[in-house]
Amino acid sequence: MLFRLLTLALLLGSMPLQAATADEEFDDYREIFAMLGERHADAVVTVKFVMSVTNSGNEQRVEDRTQAVLVSADGLLLVPERTISLDFSSFQEGSQGAPVAKSSDFRVRLAGSDEWRPADLVTRDSALGLAWLRLRDPQGELPFIDLSRGTPAKPGMAFFSVLRTSDEYGGVAVFRPGLVLGETHTPTFRLLVDGVPGLAFSHEGLPMGYVDVDLAQLMRSRNTGIGMDMADMVLRMIPVEKVAAATAQAAKLPIAGE
């Protein structure tokens, strides 16, 4: 119950974030979506995992799922770090003894398959908020996204995200537009965007960066008060060159614990 309440709070806090309407140059997305589907849809897969939430010595296990991206032909997967572990004490000052969540039993379903195949944690980068899994026994070369062939994201640029639905909608690929709203150097350089979590692509199909939510910041700013100051209600984008460099390092590592 606690885990569900915390999840609901996060969802409610993120409700004002909606995909932006890109400029009129992209009023008709059909050609872009067709291109993204042909080039990249098979590299976007679903990952299921079991998250164990410990609070005051009590443990609750909940099955969850996330979007993942294949970033190598031998089964290296890019996922958000929040799906690996989560310390709820970071959401609010003075919240010692807050729940801690850790995940295990990772399973991957590739595009066009009904089989859930095991995967293992390779490493994580807390500074970037990213983590990497590796599929066991990939059985041949897999479709993947080459992060080294990216393009820089700049404020004012539109981007496009590829996601995969649940079984309720047949596990099909769907596409969402987004917009780079601005950038900040406080406390470090970050691109501020409107869109959905996941790998972002240009209208030419090149990776631009990885979009994710800063859960701690979102929880702190979810109550905007009567002034309705919405400027902080944004997602962040990690520039593609940083994602590519970290992925190249992860590709050299064995699975965690080996």
N, C-alpha and C positions, 0 to 999 in steps of 0.2 A: 504494500500500500504506500509506504513512504517513497519508494522509487517511482511509483506512478504519479504521485503528487508532485515530486520534484520535476519529472518529465513534463507534466502538464504546465507547471510554472514556466519552464523554459519555452514551451510552445506558445503560451500566451504572451510571453515577453517578446517573441519574435513575430507576432502577427502583423504589426505595422510594416514589416519588410516585405515588399512586393516587387516582382520583377519590373524593371523600368521599361517604358516604351521607348525604343530606340528612335533615332531621328528618321525623317521621312525617306531617307535613302534606303531604309530597310523596311518600308511599310509592307512589302510582300516578301515573306521569308522562304517561299517554297524552294527556290533554287539552293539557298544556303542550307536549309534543313536536309534536302536530298543529298547534297554533297557531304554534310556531316554524317548522315546515316551511312552512306557508302564507305567513307573513309574510316570512321571512328566508332560507330555504334557497337561493333563486335568486341571492342576493347573495353567497353564499359560493362561491368558485371556486378552481380549482387553478392554480398558477403553476409552471412549470418554468424552470430556469435552468442555466447552466454555471458551475461554481465552479472557478477556477484557484487551485491551492495551490502557493505558491512556498516552497521550503525549500533553503537552501544553494545557491541558483542554479538548482535543478532545479524544473521546473514540471510539475504533474500536473493534468489537466482531468477533472472529474467532473460528470456531469449529476445534478441534485438537484431536489427539488420542495418546495413549501410551500403552506400554506393562505393565502388572501388574501380580503379583504372589499372589495366595491365600496362606496365611500362617497360617490359622486356619480353623477348620471345620465349624465355624459359620460365615465365610465370611469376615475375616480381610484380607485386600489387601495391599501389599507393592508396592509403586510406587516411582519414583524419585521425589525429592522435587521440581525440576525445573518445573514440570507440575502443581504445586499448585500456585506458584507465582515466579516472576522473576523481579529483579531490574537491568535494563540495565546499570545503572551507575557504577556497579562493573566491567564492561568490560574494562573501560578505565579511567585513572586518569583525573580529571578535567572535568568530564562529568555530571555536575550538571544539573538537569532538564531533565535527560534522561527518556525515557519511563519506565513505571511500568506495569507489566502484572499480573493479578490475575484471577484464574480459579474458575468456579462454574459449576453446572448442570452436575455432574459426573454420567455416565451411564456405566454399565458393561454388557458384553455379555459373558456368560459362554460357555465353550467348548460344542459343539453339540447343541447349542440353537440359535434360531433366535431372541430371545427377548432381548431387552436392558432394564436392570433393574437399578433402582436408587441406588446410593451409597452416603455416606456422609464422609466428612473429619473428622478424629479422632484427629490426631496430626501430627506434623512434627519435624524433627531434623535437624536444619540447619548445625550443625557441621558435621554430617554424610552425609547430602544431601539426606535424605530419608523422606518419608511421608507415612501415613497409611490411608486408606479409610475403611469404613465398609459397606458391602452390606446390604440393607434393606431387611428384610424378606427372609432369606436364604432358607427357605423351606427344611429343612433337612440338614444332614451333607454333606459337600462339600469335594471334593478331595483337599488336601493341601500339602505343603512342610514343613516338620518338620525341622526348622532351628537349633534346638538343637542337631541334629544328623549330624554335619558337620565335615569337615576335614580341617586342616590348608593349606593355599596356600604358596608355596615357589618359589623363582625365579628358572626358568627352567622347571616348571611344566606346562603341557598342561591342559586346561580346556575346557568345552563345554557349550554352551548357547542354550536355547530353546526359540524360538520366535513364535509368531502367526501372520500370514499374514493378510492382509486386505481382504475385500470381492472380490477384483479383482482376488485374487488367491484362493478364497474359504475358507478363514479363517483357513487354515491348519497350523499344527505345522512344523517349519523348525528348522534346527540345524546348529550351527556355531562353529568351533574350535577356540581357542585362546591360548595365551601363556603368562605366567608371565615373564616379561622381567627383573625386578629388584625391588628394594625397596629403600625407602628414609626415612630419619628422619627429613627432612627439609620441612616445619616448624614442621610437626608432622609425625608420621609413616604412610606411604602409600605404597601399592603395586602398581607398575607401570606395565601395561599390554597392550597387543595388542589383540583386539577382538571387541565385540559389547556390548552396554549397556544391563544390565539385570543380573539376578541371574546366577552365574557360578557354574558348577558341575564338579566333578572329573570324571575320566573314570569309576569309580565305582558307579556313580550316587549320590554322596554325595555333598551337597552344600559346596562351598569353599569361597564364598563371593559375594558381589554385585558390579558389574562393572558399572561405569558411567563416563561421560565426565565432566571435570571441565571447564565449559563454559568460565569463566573469563580468566583462564590460556590459554585456546585454542585461544581466541581472541588476547591475548597479543603475542602469539608465532606463529600465523599463517603466518606471513611474515618472512620467514627464510633468505631472502636476497640472494645475489649471492653465499654466502658460503654454502647454502643448509644444514645448521645444523639442522638435524631432530631429535636429541636426545630427545627433549622435546615433540615431537608429540606422546603422549601416553595417554591412559585412566588410570583411577585409579580403584583399587579394594578395597572395604571396607572388612576387614576380617570377616568371617562368625560369629565369636564369638561376635563381636560388633553388627552386624546386629541382631543376635538372642537375645542379651540382650535388645536392644532397642525395638525389636518387643514384647518381653515379657512384657515390661512396657506399650507399646501401647495397648496391649490386655486387660489391666485392665481399660482402660479409656472409658468414654462415647464419643459420637460424639462431635465435637467442638461446643460450644455454648449451650450445654445442662447442 
